[in-house]
């Protein structure tokens, strides 16, 4: 099978003719790039793709698991209508303090409800509150060993034909390495295999940056 890997020059070309990154997102990306965990941030083209999905399905209610400094939550909130809602789940007050600052700058803070608690607790609470089937879009980008647990909750919370997007499914190529036996790599492999067999959804894995899988609820 032919596999094409864009050169850095071609990646810059793709960015130059397709990515429309608002100044507030560019500044957030640049500030985050100076942090030790900068690799946790999604890329501009991935963010724009997520915004495209949110607008394409007419999403009004979204969930994010793993906020970090807020690039993905900001880009999704900007794509939501004025009365849209994003439940943003994280446990790190330091990183999310950066996120909340940029939410205010972007004018989307009113759309975002930050839940500083273990995400599974937040998701279970939403289910207990009767919000199953109430959400249109969910993005999972947190601890890999809980991916399947997050996915199962999100599958209950999104509506029929709602989309769940899962990040890092290629895990820098380590999913192919037989010598990579750490818990996170094993969790991603097992998640990918289980999702491929899940008949409750339509699935598409895309090689955007570190890999993004889309699950469309039947």
C-alpha positions as CSV (number, residue, x, y, z in Angstrom):
1,X,0.0,0.0,0.0
2,X,1.3,3.4,-0.9
3,X,1.9,5.7,2.1
4,X,2.6,9.4,1.6
5,X,4.2,11.5,4.3
6,X,4.1,15.2,3.6
7,X,7.4,17.0,3.8
8,X,7.7,20.0,6.2
9,X,7.5,22.3,3.1
10,X,4.3,20.7,2.0
11,X,2.9,20.9,5.5
12,X,3.6,24.6,5.5
13,X,1.9,24.9,2.1
14,X,-1.2,23.1,3.3
15,X,-1.3,25.4,6.4
16,X,-0.9,28.5,4.2
17,X,-3.8,27.7,1.9
18,X,-6.2,26.1,4.3
19,X,-5.8,27.1,7.9
20,X,-7.7,30.2,9.2
21,X,-6.3,30.6,12.7
22,X,-7.7,33.6,14.6
23,X,-5.1,35.7,16.4
24,X,-6.3,34.6,19.8
25,X,-5.7,31.0,18.9
26,X,-2.3,31.8,17.4
27,X,-1.2,33.5,20.6
28,X,-2.5,30.7,22.8
29,X,-0.6,28.2,20.6
30,X,2.6,30.2,20.9
31,X,2.3,30.6,24.7
32,X,1.7,26.9,25.1
33,X,4.7,26.0,22.9
34,X,7.0,27.3,25.6
35,X,5.6,24.9,28.2
36,X,7.2,21.6,29.1
37,X,4.1,19.7,28.1
38,X,3.6,21.6,24.8
39,X,3.2,18.3,22.9
40,X,-0.2,17.9,24.5
41,X,-1.6,20.8,22.4
42,X,-3.5,19.9,19.2
43,X,-2.4,21.5,15.9
44,X,-4.1,24.4,14.1
45,X,-5.3,22.1,11.3
46,X,-6.7,19.6,13.7
47,X,-8.5,22.4,15.6
48,X,-10.0,23.8,12.4
49,X,-11.1,20.3,11.4
50,X,-12.9,19.9,14.7
51,X,-14.6,23.3,14.2
52,X,-15.6,22.1,10.8
53,X,-17.2,19.0,12.2
54,X,-19.0,21.0,14.9
55,X,-20.5,23.4,12.4
56,X,-21.3,20.6,9.8
57,X,-23.5,18.7,12.3
58,X,-25.0,21.9,13.8
59,X,-23.7,21.1,17.2
60,X,-25.0,23.0,20.2
61,X,-23.9,20.9,23.1
62,X,-20.4,19.5,23.3
63,X,-18.1,17.7,25.8
64,X,-14.3,17.9,26.0
65,X,-12.2,15.5,28.1
66,X,-8.7,16.9,28.6
67,X,-8.5,20.7,28.3
68,X,-4.8,21.4,28.8
69,X,-4.3,25.1,28.0
70,X,-7.5,25.4,26.0
71,X,-6.8,25.4,22.3
72,X,-9.3,22.7,21.4
73,X,-12.0,24.0,23.8
74,X,-11.5,27.6,22.4
75,X,-11.8,26.5,18.8
76,X,-14.9,24.4,19.5
77,X,-16.6,27.1,21.5
78,X,-15.9,29.6,18.7
79,X,-17.7,27.3,16.3
80,X,-20.7,26.9,18.5
81,X,-23.7,29.2,18.3
82,X,-24.2,32.0,20.8
83,X,-26.3,29.7,23.1
84,X,-24.0,26.8,22.7
85,X,-22.5,24.8,25.6
86,X,-19.2,23.0,26.1
87,X,-18.6,20.9,29.2
88,X,-14.8,21.0,29.6
89,X,-13.3,18.3,31.9
90,X,-9.8,18.4,33.4
91,X,-8.1,18.0,36.8
92,X,-5.2,20.5,36.4
93,X,-5.9,24.0,37.7
94,X,-2.6,25.5,36.5
95,X,-3.1,24.5,32.9
96,X,-6.8,25.4,32.8
97,X,-6.0,28.8,34.3
98,X,-4.3,29.6,30.9
99,X,-7.4,28.2,29.1
100,X,-9.9,30.3,31.1
101,X,-7.8,33.4,30.3
102,X,-8.0,32.7,26.6
103,X,-11.7,31.8,26.7
104,X,-12.3,35.3,28.1
105,X,-10.1,36.9,25.4
106,X,-11.9,34.9,22.7
107,X,-15.3,35.9,24.1
108,X,-16.5,32.3,24.6
109,X,-16.2,32.0,28.4
110,X,-20.0,32.1,28.8
111,X,-20.3,29.0,26.6
112,X,-17.8,26.9,28.6
113,X,-18.4,25.1,31.9
114,X,-15.1,24.0,33.3
115,X,-15.4,20.9,35.6
116,X,-12.2,20.5,37.6
117,X,-12.7,16.9,38.7
118,X,-12.0,13.4,37.4
119,X,-13.7,13.3,34.1
120,X,-15.4,10.0,34.8
121,X,-17.1,11.6,37.8
122,X,-18.3,14.5,35.7
123,X,-19.6,12.2,32.9
124,X,-21.4,9.9,35.4
125,X,-23.0,13.0,37.0
126,X,-24.2,14.2,33.6
127,X,-25.7,10.8,32.9
128,X,-27.3,10.8,36.4
129,X,-28.8,14.2,35.7
130,X,-30.6,12.8,32.7
131,X,-28.5,14.2,30.0
132,X,-27.9,11.0,28.0
133,X,-28.4,11.7,24.3
134,X,-28.2,15.5,24.9
135,X,-24.9,16.2,23.4
136,X,-23.9,16.5,19.7
137,X,-20.1,16.2,19.8
138,X,-17.4,14.9,22.2
139,X,-13.6,15.1,22.1
140,X,-11.5,12.7,24.1
141,X,-7.8,13.7,24.7
142,X,-6.8,12.7,28.2
143,X,-5.2,9.7,30.0
144,X,-5.0,6.9,27.5
145,X,-5.7,4.1,30.0
146,X,-9.2,5.5,30.5
147,X,-10.0,6.0,26.8
148,X,-12.5,3.2,26.7
149,X,-14.2,4.3,29.9
150,X,-14.5,7.8,28.5
151,X,-15.8,6.5,25.2
152,X,-18.5,4.4,26.8
153,X,-19.8,7.4,28.8
154,X,-19.6,9.7,25.8
155,X,-21.5,7.1,23.7
156,X,-24.3,7.4,26.2
157,X,-24.2,11.1,26.3
158,X,-24.1,11.9,22.6
159,X,-27.3,11.8,20.5
160,X,-27.9,9.5,17.5
161,X,-25.7,10.7,14.7
162,X,-23.5,12.6,17.2
163,X,-19.8,12.4,16.8
164,X,-17.1,11.3,19.2
165,X,-13.5,12.4,18.2
166,X,-10.6,10.6,19.9
167,X,-7.1,12.0,19.7
168,X,-3.6,10.3,19.7
169,X,-4.8,7.0,18.2
170,X,-1.5,6.5,16.3
171,X,0.5,7.4,19.4
172,X,3.6,8.6,17.4
173,X,3.6,5.3,15.6
174,X,4.2,3.3,18.8
175,X,1.0,1.3,18.1
176,X,3.1,-0.5,15.5
177,X,6.1,-1.3,17.7
178,X,6.1,-4.7,19.2
179,X,8.7,-3.5,21.7
180,X,6.4,-0.7,23.0
181,X,4.8,-2.4,26.0
182,X,4.1,0.5,28.3
183,X,0.6,0.8,29.6
184,X,-0.4,3.9,27.5
185,X,0.7,2.3,24.3
186,X,-1.1,-1.0,25.2
187,X,-4.2,1.0,26.1
188,X,-4.3,2.8,22.7
189,X,-3.8,-0.5,20.8
190,X,-6.6,-2.2,22.7
191,X,-8.9,0.8,22.3
192,X,-8.3,1.0,18.6
193,X,-9.0,-2.7,18.2
194,X,-12.1,-2.6,20.3
195,X,-13.5,0.4,18.5
196,X,-12.9,-1.1,15.1
197,X,-15.3,-4.0,16.2
198,X,-17.9,-1.7,17.9
199,X,-21.1,-2.1,15.8
200,X,-22.8,0.8,17.7
201,X,-20.9,3.3,15.6
202,X,-19.5,4.1,12.2
203,X,-15.7,4.6,12.5
204,X,-13.1,6.5,10.5
205,X,-9.4,6.8,11.6
206,X,-7.7,9.8,10.1
207,X,-3.9,10.4,10.0
208,X,-4.2,14.0,11.1
209,X,-1.1,14.8,13.3
210,X,-1.0,12.0,15.9
211,X,-4.2,10.3,14.5
212,X,-7.8,11.2,15.1
213,X,-10.6,8.6,15.1
214,X,-14.2,9.7,14.5
215,X,-17.0,7.5,15.8
216,X,-20.5,8.4,14.5
217,X,-23.2,7.0,16.7
218,X,-25.8,4.9,14.9
